[in-house]
Structure formats: structure tokens, C-alpha cells
Amino acid sequence: MANNTTVSAYSEREADSSSWTAMPICYLVIMIIATISNGVVLYVFARHPHLRTAFNVYIINLSMANLIETFMMMPLNIATYLRSHWWLGSTACSVFIYGLSLQAVAINSHLLITINRMWAVSAPVSYRTYHRKKVSICLCIFIWLYVHVVHTPGYVIDAVYYRPPVEIGCFVNGMMQYGWFHAMQFCLFKIPVLAIICCYPYVAYKSLKARTFRSVHPTTVSAMTGSDTRAVKGPTSGHHDGMGLTADVAQDMLVVLHNRRAESSRRRGAFLLLSVMTLSMLVFWTPSAVYYTVVSFGHVNWPAVEQAANIMCLLETIADPICFTLALKEVREAVKGLLLPWKSS
């Protein structure tokens, strides 16, 4: 969403010497923090195989998209703002504009997490039956393919036929492909954001309703398990086969209770993750979405607002790994064990 018309402003600036102003410093700080935070999350998943669950595949996918975007976009942003014109050549310009697709992958990966939660709360039996790691991987691959199918044709045509000389600036010539440019903006950026906002209330309602319904069952299971456990602890003489059966039943029920608690914890973590990520999206993405919608149809030029919106949008690459760590207990414990080994249990 950021940078879809950003570099057009460069054509309006006069060339000058390199200067570390506020903008390149902000980009440098974001690049360092985003690289470290997303790198730590990916390292934790690589180090602990038990964390690579079907749901966490979406987290890995989003972290990878954030990290690739950081490596590809941030150095070019920094280099560009060190001077007041595009001085990196046509190849770097093509790489810079391609970075739009990586931002789109990140945004649609957020949507994928929302769709996953929609599936989980609206059809829990189907979700438990069919949602496996292979399904998650295929959905993530589909997102990458979908983004590139929408973005690449216009990107290639722009590079071959319509892109202005880099002496003028580095930007997509949207006026020459008006239909594709606006369709791409809506399909890859604006519609996913709207879908996330619209779906969250439904997911929240269903999650709260399911949690209220399940609140009675742990007590019932605990009471039944406690009764069986007391029966096992009673005097045994070895002549009563029923005692052995009771012990087996008690053990099975303890396993069931443990699995239910673990599943409930994972559900709470997934919903909490969706909640904090939706909030971060509203904070960091909405300004960019609103600004570029106004720019697309109003033909205005507000450089200061544009720069602020771009910075806010890029802060999402930092917010995502923080959300993962705070919302998912197992990830949080693994990160704590990595960064604070002397405090890990």
C-alpha cells in the first residue's frame, strides 16, 4: 500500500548531495528493528519443530514476507531519501516497484489468518478434520501466486512500454494503465483491509459464544476424572478386574482433559493474535489506505502526509512479530528462552 505513488514525488525535487534527514533515519531504524524481530521469530520456528503447526505456517509465511520486503525495500528507500532524486538506475527502480507485490503478500497474509479464524469458528468440525499443515502451505503458496498474477502483467507492461526515464523519477505510470492500476490497488490492498475489518466482528462474536458454551464442560470433565481417580486410589486387591478398567478410563479422561485445555489455549491464542493484528492494521495501514484512495481519485499531492502514511505502513513489519510473540504462548516462551536463557524455565 505504501510507495504505490511515493517515488513520483522524487521527480519534483532538485538534486543535491547526500543528507541524513529524518526520513532516511526513520527507514534505517525500521529496517534494523524489523530485520531483528522477524529474524528472531523465524529462527525460533526453525529451532523448535513442535512450533511448526498448521496455524503457525501462516505466521512463518507472514514473517518471511516481512523480512524479504525489509531486505528489498528498505535499503532502496534509505538510498533514495539520502538524495532528492532517483539516482540508482532503472534496474533498482524495477526492484523498488516490484516491492509493491511483497507488501501485497504481507497484507493478503493477514487476510489469510482472518479467513483461517473464520473457518475455525464457523465450521469447527470441518476445521479440525481438514485443516492440516499441507493445507496451510498450499494456501500460503496460493497467496503468493495470486498477488503475482494480479501484479506482474501490468508491472511488465509498464517496465517495457510506459515507465518514464529514471531521470524523471521512479514510479508506476498508472495513467497509461488506468484500469489495471486501480484494479490492482483494490484487489491487493484495499479489499483485503476491508475484508479483515468486516470479518473481525463475526469472528469475535462466534469466539465469545463458543467460549461461553464451553465454560461448563471443563468442570464436568474434571468432576468425572476426579471420581475415577479416587476409585483408582482406593484399596485394591488385584481380584477386581473393574479396578483396572477404572484406572484405564481415568487415564484416558486425563488425556482428554489435557488435550481440551491445550486446544482451548491455542484457540484463545489464535483469537488474541487476530485481535491485536486487526488493531495494528487499523493503526498502521488505515492512514495509507485512506491517503492513496484520495490520491487515486482526487489527484492531490501532499508530500508530508504521504511520508507519514508510508512510515506508518512500514511500522507493521515491526508490529507483526511483536503480535506473534505476545499472543502465542509457546512462541513467547521460545523467544524468551532464546533472548533470556537464564530466565527460561
C-alpha atoms as one frame of an Amber mdcrd trajectory, in Angstrom:
protein
   0.000   0.000   0.000   2.861   2.320   0.788   5.040   3.558  -2.041   2.476
   2.951  -4.776   2.894   6.558  -5.865   5.622   7.570  -3.474   8.524   7.918
  -5.832   6.657  10.224  -8.168   7.467  12.957  -5.687  11.159  12.454  -6.365
  10.783  13.923  -9.837   9.766  17.206  -8.225  12.873  17.611  -6.100  16.117
  19.138  -7.124  19.313  17.128  -6.999  21.530  17.727  -4.014  24.209  15.999
  -2.008  23.555  13.076   0.302  21.890  14.111   3.543  20.800  12.074   6.563
  17.492  13.775   7.248  14.630  12.453   9.366  13.217  10.177   6.640  16.298
   8.024   5.908  16.977   7.775   9.632  13.416   6.542  10.235  13.751   3.976
   7.450  17.092   2.799   8.839  15.660   2.330  12.338  12.637   0.457  10.951
  14.905  -1.746   8.823  17.097  -2.720  11.784  14.220  -3.450  14.161  12.139
  -5.278  11.524  15.100  -7.432  10.499  15.908  -8.420  14.073  12.323  -9.028
  15.200  11.197 -11.030  12.160  14.536 -12.848  12.091  14.139 -13.896  15.725
  10.626 -15.216  15.077  11.759 -17.234  12.048  14.774 -18.584  13.943  12.526
 -19.722  16.784  10.293 -21.625  14.364  13.334 -23.165  12.673  14.832 -24.201
  16.000  11.667 -25.695  17.544   9.892 -28.132  15.191   6.929 -28.528  17.563
   6.016 -24.888  16.894   5.550 -25.504  13.181   1.846 -26.277  13.476  -0.734
 -25.864  10.730  -1.808 -22.459  12.055   1.737 -21.237  12.653   2.538 -21.829
   8.974   0.645 -18.575   8.331   2.856 -16.819  10.887   6.003 -18.143   9.219
   4.714 -17.048   5.813   3.961 -13.515   7.018   7.324 -13.201   8.779   9.114
 -14.308   5.613   7.195 -11.755   3.534   8.062  -9.023   6.036  11.729  -9.980
   6.068  12.044 -10.143   2.267  10.240  -6.819   1.950  12.602  -5.303   4.516
  15.722  -6.535   2.716  14.461  -5.433  -0.698  12.657  -2.159   0.009  14.334
  -0.520   2.976  17.843  -0.051   1.532  16.327   1.486  -1.608  14.119   3.767
   0.473  17.122   4.882   2.503  19.299   5.440  -0.567  16.540   7.380  -2.288
  15.913   9.745   0.594  19.630  10.401   1.003  19.259  12.468  -2.160  16.314
  14.345  -3.552  16.094  12.446  -6.847  16.210   8.864  -8.110  19.876   8.129
  -8.721  20.017   4.323  -8.505  19.264   3.435 -12.143  16.497   1.594 -13.960
  17.239  -1.875 -12.539  16.962  -0.653  -8.965  13.775   1.174  -9.945  12.268
  -2.090 -11.218  13.221  -3.829  -7.972  11.728  -0.972  -5.980   8.404  -1.115
  -7.820   8.367  -4.921  -7.556   8.422  -4.420  -3.789   4.751  -3.470  -4.083
   3.973  -7.143  -4.605   5.756  -8.030  -1.353   3.665  -5.504   0.536   0.598
  -7.062  -1.075   1.713 -10.539   0.028   2.003  -9.300   3.615  -1.444  -7.684
   3.542  -3.093 -10.751   1.997  -1.291 -12.980   4.506  -3.099 -11.017   7.209
  -6.325 -11.748   5.370  -5.388 -15.433   5.259  -5.134 -15.502   9.066  -8.571
 -13.874   9.292 -10.044 -16.421   6.872  -8.488 -19.211   8.938 -10.213 -17.927
  12.069 -13.482 -17.571  10.134 -13.237 -21.219   9.157 -12.379 -22.286  12.701
 -15.338 -20.553  14.366 -17.974 -21.101  11.667 -17.240 -24.778  10.894 -15.157
 -26.196  13.773 -15.716 -29.840  12.846 -14.615 -29.257   9.258 -11.670 -27.196
  10.502 -10.423 -29.922  12.850 -10.919 -32.553  10.154  -9.347 -30.893   7.139
  -7.036 -28.151   8.382  -3.581 -29.699   8.179  -0.119 -28.342   7.561  -0.300
 -29.212   3.857  -3.478 -27.155   3.534  -1.800 -24.185   5.213   1.238 -24.420
   2.945  -0.945 -24.641  -0.170  -2.958 -21.590   0.908   0.218 -19.586   1.509
   1.557 -20.564  -1.915  -1.786 -19.577  -3.427  -1.494 -16.090  -1.875   1.945
 -15.572  -3.430   0.678 -16.764  -6.821  -2.488 -14.665  -6.632  -0.549 -11.489
  -5.849   1.909 -12.054  -8.684  -0.817 -12.958 -11.191  -2.559  -9.653 -10.455
   0.581  -7.515 -10.172   3.031  -8.912 -12.741   1.242  -8.291 -16.098   0.853
  -4.566 -15.531   4.289  -4.373 -13.938   5.947  -5.902 -17.020   3.957  -3.782
 -19.494   4.801  -0.659 -17.511   8.513  -1.525 -17.494   8.601  -2.254 -21.232
   6.331   0.455 -22.649   5.199   3.134 -20.246   7.700   3.744 -17.462   9.237
   7.236 -17.638  13.030   7.665 -17.702  14.539   7.387 -14.237  15.816  10.934
 -14.615  12.188  11.998 -14.204  11.515   9.643 -11.320  10.813   6.034 -10.346
   7.095   5.320 -10.301   4.372   3.274 -11.958   2.796   5.173 -14.833  -0.718
   4.437 -13.671  -2.378   6.812 -16.125  -1.278   4.681 -19.080  -2.785   1.545
 -17.497  -5.592   3.163 -15.572  -7.823   0.092 -15.373  -5.098  -2.325 -14.278
  -3.568   0.116 -11.811  -6.789   0.758  -9.896  -7.917  -2.871 -10.112  -4.557
  -3.927  -8.685  -4.835  -1.385  -5.866  -8.308  -2.579  -4.911  -7.694  -6.322
  -5.276  -4.339  -6.452  -3.496  -4.580  -3.677  -0.927  -7.949  -2.097  -0.217
 -10.301  -5.091  -0.442  -8.177  -7.262   1.922  -8.114  -4.465   4.508 -11.896
  -4.016   4.261 -12.430  -7.783   4.473 -10.345  -8.029   7.644 -12.281  -5.186
   9.271 -15.660  -6.644   8.278 -14.851 -10.225   9.299 -13.435  -9.474  12.739
 -16.777  -8.712  14.500 -18.189 -12.039  13.302 -15.111 -13.962  14.480 -15.219
 -12.159  17.831 -18.921 -12.941  18.285 -18.529 -16.625  17.417 -15.428 -16.986
  19.591 -17.149 -15.420  22.601 -20.237 -17.548  22.068 -18.176 -20.744  21.812
 -16.140 -19.835  24.901 -19.332 -19.270  26.897 -20.732 -22.604  25.734 -17.551
 -24.487  26.620 -17.154 -22.907  30.041 -19.339 -25.603  31.682 -17.595 -28.627
  30.185 -14.173 -28.492  31.895 -15.910 -28.623  35.298 -17.929 -31.642  34.275
 -14.905 -33.463  32.892 -12.837 -32.620  35.964 -15.522 -33.977  38.263 -15.752
 -37.197  36.281 -11.981 -37.545  36.166 -11.673 -36.856  39.881 -14.213 -39.578
  40.632 -12.314 -42.065  38.514  -9.030 -41.056  40.118 -10.423 -41.602  43.603
 -11.602 -45.024  42.520  -8.089 -45.853  41.350  -6.573 -44.687  44.622  -8.956
 -46.850  46.660  -7.857 -50.182  48.152  -7.147 -52.800  45.516  -6.649 -56.475
  45.985  -5.882 -57.421  42.403  -9.021 -59.601  42.279 -11.256 -56.955  40.791
 -10.841 -56.538  37.065 -13.101 -53.494  37.281 -10.370 -51.565  39.082  -8.001
 -51.963  36.172 -10.683 -50.785  33.790 -11.387 -47.795  36.019  -7.701 -46.848
  36.002  -7.605 -47.015  32.214 -10.718 -44.882  31.940  -9.291 -42.324  34.373
  -6.043 -42.133  32.423  -7.919 -41.695  29.158 -10.041 -38.934  30.633  -6.959
 -37.152  31.967  -5.502 -37.228  28.465  -8.772 -35.910  27.015  -8.871 -33.126
  29.609  -5.272 -32.165  28.866  -5.941 -32.095  25.125  -9.057 -29.989  25.610
  -7.157 -27.478  27.704  -4.334 -27.328  25.157  -6.804 -26.868  22.297  -8.645
 -24.171  24.228  -5.348 -22.383  24.892  -4.465 -22.495  21.187  -7.896 -21.118
  20.267  -7.529 -18.263  22.729  -4.050 -17.523  21.418  -5.210 -17.524  17.795
  -8.128 -15.206  18.572  -5.900 -12.888  20.604  -3.442 -12.810  17.711  -6.211
 -11.910  15.277  -7.402  -9.175  17.639  -4.041  -7.475  18.099  -3.175  -7.816
  14.407  -6.505  -6.282  13.405  -5.870  -3.420  15.810  -2.358  -2.888  14.460
  -3.744  -2.936  10.928  -6.245  -0.210  11.808  -3.479   1.891  13.334  -0.726
   1.389  10.754  -2.477   0.599   7.452  -5.617   2.724   7.519  -3.819   6.081
   7.055  -2.036   4.746   3.978  -5.231   3.225   2.553  -7.174   6.446   3.012
  -4.407   8.655   1.651  -3.786   6.643  -1.521  -7.517   6.321  -2.170  -7.778
  10.111  -2.056  -4.704  10.425  -4.287  -6.112   7.962  -6.819  -9.347   9.858
  -7.326  -8.554  13.372  -6.141  -5.228  13.979  -7.914  -3.744  15.723  -4.880
  -0.142  15.906  -3.742   0.545  16.083  -0.015   4.202  15.052   0.433   4.234
  15.335   4.226   1.074  13.228   4.597   2.459  10.724   2.089   5.698  10.297
   4.013   3.870   9.880   7.319   1.488   7.302   5.795   4.406   5.332   4.344
   6.232   5.294   7.666   3.082   4.120   9.466   2.545   1.362   6.917   6.114
   0.092   7.213   5.839   0.001  11.009   3.556  -3.008  10.514   6.665  -5.083
   9.730   7.707  -4.423  13.336   4.247  -4.792  14.856   3.657  -8.250  13.338
   6.440 -10.153  15.163   5.563  -8.337  18.388   1.956  -9.507  17.990   3.083
 -13.084  17.345   5.220 -13.088  20.479   2.644 -11.505  22.780  -0.369 -13.514
  21.608   1.049 -17.032  21.207   2.266 -18.519  24.488   4.559 -21.169  23.014
   6.209 -18.635  20.699   6.585 -16.207  23.595   8.262 -18.851  25.757  10.589
 -19.861  22.918  11.592 -16.242  22.265  12.120 -15.710  25.986  14.310 -18.807
  26.135  16.362 -17.503  23.215  16.793 -13.921  24.415  16.792 -14.559  28.180
  18.146 -18.094  28.613  18.903 -17.553  32.303  15.202 -16.820  32.983  13.678
 -19.605  30.911  12.131 -22.444  32.814
